[in-house]
Amino acid sequence: MKSVKAIIAGTIYTPLEEIRNGVILVEGHRIAKVGPRDQVKIPQGAAVIDYQDRTVVPGFIDIHIHGAVGCDLMEATPEAVAAVGKYLARHGTTSYAATTVAASLDRTLNAAKGLGEIIRTSNSLQVGSDKITGAQPVCIHLEGPFLNIKRRGAHPASQIQKPSTDLLARFLDAAGGTVRILTLAPELEGALALLEFARSKGLKVGIGHSNATYEEAKSAIEAGATHAVHCFNAMRPFQHRDAGIIGAVLTDDRISAELICDGIHVEPTAIRLLVRSKGIERLILVSDSLSGAGMPDGNYRLGNFTVHVASGVCRTVDGSLAGSTIMLDAALRNLSAFTGLSYRECLPCITTNPARILGLEKQKGVIAPRADADLAVLDQQFYVTQTYVRGRPVL
């Protein structure tokens, strides 16, 4: 018989609905029912957990993250993934896309194989397993190697490749069906053919690390690109006579936009412009965090090169920004502060919106019957005090 929990909360954000004095019934690893306390009967024998002074929201989803706490996900070891997952859970993140960086062929294939095995194992864990100790990787995000060298950001120039269906097929085979996102510079020769191939394999394609013109970006959107990777960063700059990729992203409702909302990668005024252009429903906050997240200042690894972290800012040896150290909980508080929108209004940016990109909108990022019981418990200032992954408390 499945264990039953009744989680009582002062406020529940589903996130599309606000429920005051509510209850969430959890059976095993799934949500059975949610609603006001006077409308949800708590079964006899259920374990009652009282958060009447707190807010419960769906667990957060990060579709672009490279590592944390000294661990780089390119290591692709169970130990590294477990350490990253524990740190993410402390900040309310329950699911994430393990993100690669442009590296040698062997390094990328080994990372894809190792991460793929870990993801399949994680998804098969039994309900209540003591091996569920933190956020779970649900897929792989290949950030490269099919990027524009002119907008490579922190990716090493020597490891960037021309678009190749054969090479992508090798990555997908190594990962065993766990790759779900590909970052691609759509202006490169062969990129649109690669985009079509990726979509035929079930991947979502994000346009990024790109020097695309407006017309080239629009062609990618027409071909089915779903989102812009860390919008504004590692992209051809917007100019009033050369709108470029940013102009296409800001004016086309078919495409969503990732945002690193640390106030460093994108200035608050540009963030407000992005929100006005895309709307909250098309904005996806990502951490793009590196192994230096949650660590003191110093040197840390990203793939096979070194990144220096000072005062929480990550840079390469040549001074370029290289990912971040922020987590989604802080990013959302920033978004609310920068835009004047309420926390609840911003919440879809780390719940329903990323779930939709991953094709998991009925399973993740929502508090609803039959969805996974991935939950974050927040105090009055929206700081995380407890996290549940598939119904199991992990803090």
C-alpha positions as CSV (number, residue, x, y, z in Angstrom):
1,M,0.0,0.0,0.0
2,K,1.3,3.5,-0.9
3,S,2.2,5.8,1.9
4,V,-0.1,8.9,2.2
5,K,1.0,12.3,3.3
6,A,-1.2,15.3,3.9
7,I,0.8,18.5,3.5
8,I,-1.1,21.4,5.1
9,A,0.0,24.9,3.9
10,G,-1.0,28.4,4.7
11,T,-0.8,29.2,1.0
12,I,-0.4,27.0,-2.1
13,Y,0.6,28.3,-5.5
14,T,-0.1,25.6,-8.0
15,P,1.3,28.0,-9.6
16,L,-1.6,29.1,-11.7
17,E,-4.0,29.1,-8.8
18,E,-3.6,30.4,-5.2
19,I,-5.1,28.3,-2.5
20,R,-5.3,29.7,1.0
21,N,-5.3,27.3,3.9
22,G,-4.9,24.4,1.6
23,V,-3.8,20.7,1.7
24,I,-1.9,18.5,-0.7
25,L,-2.5,14.8,-0.5
26,V,0.5,12.8,-1.7
27,E,0.2,9.1,-2.4
28,G,3.6,7.5,-3.0
29,H,5.5,9.8,-5.3
30,R,2.5,11.5,-6.9
31,I,0.0,14.1,-5.9
32,A,-3.5,12.7,-5.4
33,K,-5.5,15.8,-4.6
34,V,-5.0,19.5,-3.8
35,G,-7.5,22.1,-2.6
36,P,-8.8,24.1,0.4
37,R,-8.8,22.1,3.7
38,D,-12.6,22.2,3.9
39,Q,-12.8,20.5,0.5
40,V,-10.1,17.8,0.8
41,K,-10.7,14.9,3.2
42,I,-7.6,13.7,4.9
43,P,-7.6,9.8,4.9
44,Q,-7.3,8.1,8.3
45,G,-3.7,7.1,9.0
46,A,-2.2,9.7,6.7
47,A,0.9,11.4,8.0
48,V,0.0,15.1,8.5
49,I,2.7,17.7,7.9
50,D,1.9,21.2,9.0
51,Y,3.2,24.2,7.1
52,Q,0.4,26.6,8.0
53,D,2.8,29.5,8.4
54,R,4.4,28.8,5.0
55,T,3.9,28.7,1.2
56,V,4.2,25.5,-0.8
57,V,5.0,25.7,-4.5
58,P,6.0,23.3,-7.2
59,G,9.6,22.2,-7.2
60,F,11.8,24.4,-9.5
61,I,13.2,23.2,-12.8
62,D,16.5,24.3,-14.2
63,I,17.0,23.5,-17.9
64,H,20.5,25.0,-18.1
65,I,23.1,24.1,-15.4
66,H,26.7,22.9,-15.6
67,G,27.5,22.2,-11.9
68,A,27.8,23.4,-8.3
69,V,29.7,22.8,-5.0
70,G,32.9,22.1,-6.8
71,C,31.5,19.5,-9.1
72,D,31.2,19.8,-12.9
73,L,28.4,17.7,-14.5
74,M,30.8,16.8,-17.3
75,E,32.5,14.6,-14.8
76,A,29.4,12.4,-15.2
77,T,29.9,10.5,-12.0
78,P,27.2,9.4,-9.5
79,E,29.1,11.3,-6.8
80,A,29.2,14.6,-8.8
81,V,25.6,14.3,-9.8
82,A,24.5,13.5,-6.2
83,A,26.5,16.5,-4.8
84,V,25.0,18.9,-7.3
85,G,21.5,17.5,-6.6
86,K,21.8,18.0,-2.9
87,Y,22.8,21.6,-3.3
88,L,20.0,22.3,-5.8
89,A,17.5,20.8,-3.4
90,R,18.6,23.3,-0.7
91,H,17.4,26.0,-3.1
92,G,14.1,24.4,-4.1
93,T,15.2,22.9,-7.4
94,T,13.9,19.3,-7.9
95,S,14.6,18.6,-11.5
96,Y,17.2,19.8,-14.0
97,A,18.8,19.3,-17.4
98,A,22.5,18.3,-16.9
99,T,24.2,20.7,-19.4
100,T,27.4,19.9,-21.3
101,V,30.0,22.4,-22.6
102,A,32.0,22.2,-25.8
103,A,34.8,19.7,-25.3
104,S,36.7,17.0,-27.1
105,L,34.8,14.3,-28.9
106,D,35.8,11.6,-26.3
107,R,35.0,13.9,-23.4
108,T,31.6,14.7,-24.7
109,L,30.8,11.1,-25.6
110,N,31.9,9.9,-22.1
111,A,29.8,12.6,-20.4
112,A,26.8,11.8,-22.5
113,K,27.1,8.1,-21.7
114,G,27.7,8.6,-18.0
115,L,25.0,11.1,-17.5
116,G,22.6,9.0,-19.6
117,E,23.1,6.0,-17.3
118,I,22.7,8.2,-14.2
119,I,19.5,9.7,-15.5
120,R,17.9,6.4,-16.4
121,T,18.8,5.0,-13.0
122,S,17.4,8.1,-11.2
123,N,14.1,7.9,-13.1
124,S,13.7,4.3,-12.1
125,L,14.3,4.7,-8.4
126,Q,11.5,3.2,-6.3
127,V,9.2,5.5,-4.4
128,G,10.6,6.4,-0.9
129,S,14.1,5.2,-1.9
130,D,16.8,6.5,0.4
131,K,18.8,7.1,-2.8
132,I,16.6,10.1,-3.5
133,T,18.6,12.7,-1.7
134,G,18.3,15.8,-3.9
135,A,17.2,17.2,-7.2
136,Q,17.1,14.7,-10.0
137,P,18.6,15.0,-13.5
138,V,15.8,14.4,-16.0
139,C,17.6,14.9,-19.3
140,I,20.8,16.2,-20.9
141,H,21.1,19.6,-22.5
142,L,23.9,19.7,-25.1
143,E,25.2,23.2,-25.1
144,G,27.3,22.9,-28.2
145,P,29.5,22.0,-29.8
146,F,27.6,23.5,-32.8
147,L,28.1,27.2,-31.8
148,N,29.4,30.3,-33.6
149,I,33.0,30.8,-32.6
150,K,32.4,34.6,-32.7
151,R,29.9,34.2,-29.9
152,R,31.4,31.2,-28.1
153,G,31.5,32.9,-24.7
154,A,33.3,30.6,-22.3
155,H,33.3,27.6,-24.7
156,P,36.9,26.8,-26.0
157,A,37.3,27.7,-29.6
158,S,39.3,24.6,-30.3
159,Q,36.3,22.4,-29.4
160,I,33.6,24.1,-31.5
161,Q,32.3,22.0,-34.4
162,K,30.5,22.6,-37.6
163,P,26.9,21.3,-37.6
164,S,26.9,17.6,-38.3
165,T,24.0,15.1,-38.1
166,D,26.5,12.2,-37.8
167,L,28.2,13.8,-34.8
168,L,24.9,14.6,-33.1
169,A,23.7,11.0,-33.8
170,R,26.8,9.8,-31.9
171,F,26.1,12.0,-28.9
172,L,22.4,10.8,-28.9
173,D,23.5,7.1,-29.1
174,A,25.9,7.6,-26.3
175,A,23.3,9.2,-24.1
176,G,20.8,6.4,-24.7
177,G,17.7,8.6,-25.3
178,T,18.3,11.1,-22.5
179,V,19.2,14.2,-24.5
180,R,16.2,16.6,-24.7
181,I,17.7,20.0,-25.6
182,L,20.3,21.2,-28.1
183,T,21.8,24.7,-28.3
184,L,22.6,25.6,-31.9
185,A,23.8,28.7,-33.7
186,P,21.3,28.7,-36.6
187,E,23.4,30.8,-39.1
188,L,26.1,28.1,-39.5
189,E,26.2,26.1,-42.7
190,G,24.2,23.0,-42.2
191,A,22.5,24.3,-39.0
192,L,18.9,24.1,-40.3
193,A,19.4,20.6,-41.5
194,L,20.8,19.7,-38.1
195,L,17.8,21.4,-36.5
196,E,15.4,19.3,-38.5
197,F,17.3,16.1,-37.6
198,A,17.3,17.1,-33.9
199,R,13.6,17.7,-33.9
200,S,13.0,14.3,-35.7
201,K,14.8,12.7,-32.7
202,G,12.5,14.5,-30.2
203,L,14.9,17.2,-29.2
204,K,14.0,20.8,-28.4
205,V,16.4,23.2,-30.1
206,G,17.4,26.5,-28.5
207,I,19.2,29.1,-30.5
208,G,22.2,30.5,-28.8
209,H,25.9,31.4,-28.9
210,S,24.9,32.9,-32.2
211,N,25.8,35.8,-34.5
212,A,22.6,35.3,-36.5
213,T,20.9,38.1,-38.4
214,Y,17.2,38.7,-37.9
215,E,16.4,36.7,-41.0
216,E,18.6,33.8,-40.0
217,A,17.0,33.7,-36.5
218,K,13.5,33.8,-38.0
219,S,14.4,30.9,-40.3
220,A,15.3,28.9,-37.2
221,I,12.1,29.8,-35.5
222,E,10.1,28.8,-38.7
223,A,12.0,25.5,-38.6
224,G,10.9,24.8,-35.0
225,A,13.4,26.3,-32.6
226,T,11.7,26.6,-29.3
227,H,13.7,29.1,-27.2
228,A,16.6,31.5,-27.0
229,V,19.5,30.3,-24.8
230,H,20.5,32.8,-22.1
231,C,18.9,35.7,-24.0
232,F,21.1,38.7,-24.6
233,N,24.3,36.8,-23.6
234,A,26.6,35.3,-26.3
235,M,24.4,36.8,-29.0
236,R,24.8,39.4,-31.8
237,P,24.0,42.7,-30.1
238,F,20.7,44.5,-30.9
239,Q,20.9,47.7,-32.9
240,H,18.1,49.8,-34.3
241,R,19.3,49.2,-37.9
242,D,20.4,45.6,-37.2
243,A,17.9,43.9,-34.9
244,G,19.6,40.5,-35.3
245,I,18.7,37.4,-33.2
246,I,17.6,39.5,-30.2
247,G,15.1,41.4,-32.4
248,A,13.7,38.1,-33.6
249,V,13.4,36.7,-30.1
250,L,11.8,39.8,-28.7
251,T,9.1,40.1,-31.4
252,D,8.1,36.5,-32.1
253,D,5.6,34.9,-29.7
254,R,6.5,31.4,-30.9
255,I,9.8,31.4,-29.0
256,S,10.6,31.5,-25.3
257,A,13.6,33.1,-23.8
258,E,16.0,31.8,-21.1
259,L,17.3,34.5,-18.7
260,I,20.2,34.4,-16.2
261,C,18.6,36.8,-13.6
262,D,21.6,37.6,-11.4
263,G,21.7,41.3,-12.4
264,I,25.2,40.8,-13.8
265,H,24.6,38.9,-17.0
266,V,21.6,41.2,-17.9
267,E,21.0,44.6,-16.5
268,P,17.6,45.1,-14.8
269,T,16.3,47.6,-17.5
270,A,16.9,45.0,-20.2
271,I,15.2,42.4,-18.0
272,R,12.1,44.6,-17.9
273,L,12.2,45.0,-21.6
274,L,12.4,41.2,-22.0
275,V,9.4,40.7,-19.7
276,R,7.4,43.3,-21.6
277,S,8.2,41.7,-24.9
278,K,7.9,38.0,-24.1
279,G,5.5,38.1,-21.1
280,I,6.0,35.9,-18.1
281,E,4.5,32.9,-19.9
282,R,7.5,32.8,-22.4
283,L,10.3,33.5,-19.9
284,I,12.4,30.7,-18.4
285,L,14.9,31.5,-15.7
286,V,18.0,29.4,-15.7
287,S,21.0,29.3,-13.4
288,D,23.7,28.5,-16.0
289,S,25.6,27.8,-12.8
290,L,29.1,26.3,-12.7
291,S,31.1,24.2,-10.3
292,G,31.9,27.4,-8.4
293,A,28.3,27.8,-7.2
294,G,28.0,27.4,-3.5
295,M,31.8,27.7,-3.1
296,P,34.3,30.4,-1.9
297,D,36.1,32.6,-4.5
298,G,38.7,30.7,-6.4
299,N,39.4,28.6,-9.6
300,Y,37.0,26.0,-10.7
301,R,36.5,23.6,-13.6
302,L,34.1,24.0,-16.6
303,G,34.6,21.0,-18.9
304,N,38.3,20.9,-19.5
305,F,39.2,24.6,-18.7
306,T,39.4,26.8,-15.6
307,V,37.0,29.6,-14.6
308,H,37.8,32.1,-11.9
309,V,35.1,33.1,-9.4
310,A,35.4,36.4,-7.5
311,S,32.5,37.8,-5.5
312,G,30.3,35.2,-7.0
313,V,31.1,36.3,-10.6
314,C,32.5,33.7,-13.0
315,R,35.0,34.7,-15.7
316,T,37.5,33.0,-18.0
317,V,41.1,33.9,-18.1
318,D,40.4,36.5,-20.8
319,G,37.7,38.2,-18.6
320,S,34.6,36.9,-20.4
321,L,31.6,36.0,-18.3
322,A,31.4,32.2,-17.9
323,G,28.1,31.0,-16.3
324,S,26.9,32.0,-12.9
325,T,26.8,31.0,-9.2
326,I,23.1,31.9,-8.7
327,M,20.3,29.4,-8.0
328,L,16.7,29.6,-9.2
329,D,15.2,30.6,-5.9
330,A,17.4,33.8,-5.8
331,A,16.9,34.4,-9.5
332,L,13.1,34.5,-9.0
333,R,13.3,36.9,-6.1
334,N,15.5,39.1,-8.3
335,L,13.0,38.9,-11.1
336,S,10.2,40.1,-8.8
337,A,12.4,42.9,-7.5
338,F,13.6,44.0,-10.9
339,T,10.1,44.1,-12.5
340,G,7.7,44.9,-9.6
341,L,5.7,41.7,-10.4
342,S,4.6,39.6,-7.5
343,Y,6.4,36.3,-6.6
344,R,3.4,34.3,-7.7
345,E,3.3,36.1,-11.0
346,C,6.9,35.3,-11.6
347,L,6.7,31.7,-10.4
348,P,5.8,30.1,-13.8
349,C,9.3,31.1,-15.0
350,I,10.9,28.3,-12.9
351,T,8.0,25.8,-12.9
352,T,5.4,25.5,-15.7
353,N,7.5,27.2,-18.4
354,P,10.6,25.0,-18.2
355,A,8.4,22.0,-17.8
356,R,6.8,22.8,-21.1
357,I,10.1,23.0,-22.9
358,L,11.0,19.6,-21.5
359,G,7.6,18.1,-22.5
360,L,6.9,17.4,-18.8
361,E,4.2,19.9,-18.1
362,K,1.7,17.3,-16.8
363,Q,4.4,15.7,-14.6
364,K,6.6,18.5,-13.3
365,G,6.3,22.1,-12.4
366,V,2.7,22.0,-11.2
367,I,0.8,21.0,-8.1
368,A,-2.1,18.9,-9.6
369,P,-3.5,15.4,-9.4
370,R,-1.2,12.7,-10.9
371,A,1.8,15.1,-11.1
372,D,5.0,14.2,-9.3
373,A,5.1,15.3,-5.7
374,D,8.0,17.7,-6.3
375,L,7.5,20.6,-3.9
376,A,9.3,23.6,-2.3
377,V,8.3,25.0,1.0
378,L,8.9,28.7,1.5
379,D,9.0,31.1,4.4
380,Q,7.5,34.5,4.4
381,Q,10.4,36.0,2.4
382,F,10.3,33.2,-0.1
383,Y,13.4,31.4,1.1
384,V,13.3,27.6,0.9
385,T,12.9,25.7,4.2
386,Q,12.1,22.2,2.8
387,T,12.1,20.4,-0.5
388,Y,10.3,17.3,-1.5
389,V,11.5,15.2,-4.5
390,R,8.9,12.6,-5.6
391,G,7.2,12.9,-2.3
392,R,10.4,12.5,-0.2
393,P,11.7,15.3,2.0
394,V,15.4,15.8,1.2
395,L,16.5,18.6,3.6
